Amino acid sequence: MYNSGVVVLSAENLSKTVSDEPLFENATLALEEGEKVGIVGRNGSGKSTFLKCLAGEIYPDEGNVSIKRDASVVLLEQSVTYPEGTDLASFLHLQKCRATELLSEYQKALEDGDEKKYTGLYQIIEKEDLWDIERRYMAILTDLGENLEANRLLSSLSGGQQKKAALARAIAVRPDILLLDEPTNHLDIKTIEYLESWLKNTQTAVIIVTHDRHILNECASTIWELDGRHFYRHPGSFSAYLERKAERLRMEEKHEERLETILRRELEWLKRGPKARTGKDRGRKDRIDAMLKEKAKPKEDAPRDFQSQERRLGKKILEIENISKSYDGRTLFSGFTFSFVKGQKIALIGDNGSGKSTLLDILSSNIQPDFGTVDKGLNTVFGYYDQLGRNLESSKTVLEYTSDIGERVVMGDGEEVAASRFLELFGFPVKTQRTPIEKLSGGEKRRLYLVTRLVMNPNFLLFDEPTNDLDIETMERLEEYIVSFPGCAVISSHDRTFLDVTTDMTFVIEDGHITLFPGSYSEWKEHKDEEAENKEKSIDAPPQPKRPARESRGLSFRERREKEEIEKEVEELEKHIKELEASFSSAETTELGTLQERTRKYEEAKQTLEEKTERWLELEEKDV
């Protein structure tokens, strides 16, 4: 990644306390020109507050922030705010940065008739190529899939469209330093991939707070970890940071074991009586006190395997027959048929507005399809994390509300834990559990709503963007829950890593249809990329002369026969796999078997094909 060694932003001894809660102390960090930094830490640890201090939006209690002379800084906040009546064009000029300030000053100088001032500003604007900002802004919006007019009111756009406009604005002004606070929330995967590509190729210095592990690993050259009020700098990718953190935890465990041994020995000495506790041993007693204090420090919770208590699924789980749905004259999807089988974990993907939330609402019977039927089994109980129930309103405390739904949860190892402990696993410490729900932030309410969906002991999960308000550690715990979950799940999420970890099949909504792909999101993406590449080659590439078959000289007669047989088998396997893939568009039983049988045959055929291909490659290498 581009890195010049020139520092463009530095924080020196930064400290900040909010509501009598110290967030970070003595933070001293530097950002170099072109560097990409990812900030990680638990929810509520102060990451967003730290970005606002760097951007000058709020002042730290102590310390200083220094920015390179003439360097422009842009902060993309989590939520999109704007005055009433703001359209897309004026929204661009609301961006706080050097470029928009220069353009506004130039416009005012023109209106005031200050020729000397607007002439000087014109030269600066011309030199820095700022005239083209509005065109770039609208062009980026088009690249993000939004063909909108500049006079379109922000209030008429969806939350996803507003977030795209804010992202396009931040990129269009070409800042020297870009601060991104959870930029992927409310965006579809296609837009996130656009952002990832931009981050990889830009020379802008970037600090990003995100739970998107794919972006962190692909784009960040440095990780700043906020843990226990202190920042720790980790050079390298997110994967390298995780490896170092795992090693640090292993070392802490070894230190803990050593401390236990020493404490046992020292405490035995302390119990021997007054003769052992003379004045000359004062230092030894002080060391024991220090070790006891260190032992009393709270230790970081390690994620553990857990799941909710299994509720039995019946033979019929959920059957969908030929469903269709339209809104405002636009067909979202039509003719979709599927029958769920126990244990299926299915990703749901599609562009913003394609109908993902609508499909989940139909599956849960919250709304009815225009045509077709949805038949739920008698024993099927949904745990639906939807768009509407997230902003809970109640005067009850967090713990009271959760306990009313379910007082105990069964962990994966068979141990039962109280609702209070389960809340801790999802980022609600004991002191927060006594807080009335009405005093929680919007993000905390949505996270609590997620917990209550799990505590109610469902056997069919329907998740609509569950990761937006989770930190990485809590998200990993949710992944553990879903992976060990014995029932069915349909998950709509923009987090590619989350989908790959938790699902092995994919519903794709595009062009008014829902198709089933028998693989994870990454496998589907690879499949689509290969299709596009092959299509491009077939259009652009000139026909290649057929190469004459190479004479085999290095194989024995038996090996040559084996190679020929493998080639025939591979051809049949590939044909069989294509037939199975084509059959997945229908959940009905075909000559190839039920959906469950076809899925099993598909996995077996892929495994056999891989083995045959490896053997063929071995023989090919010998065939010289």
Beta strands, then each sheet from edge to edge (+ up, - down):
strand 1: 7-18
strand 2: 21-32
strand 3: 36-41
strand 4: 62-67
strand 5: 73-76
strand 6: 177-181
strand 7: 205-209
strand 8: 222-227
strand 9: 230-235
strand 10: 318-327
strand 11: 330-339
strand 12: 345-349
strand 13: 371-376
strand 14: 382-385
strand 15: 408-410
strand 16: 416-418
strand 17: 460-464
strand 18: 488-492
strand 19: 505-510
strand 20: 513-517
sheet 1: 2+ 1- 4+
sheet 2: 5+ 6+ 7+ 3+ 8+ 9-
sheet 3: 11+ 10- 13+
sheet 4: 14+ 17+ 18+ 12+ 19+ 20-
sheet 5: 15+ 16-
end
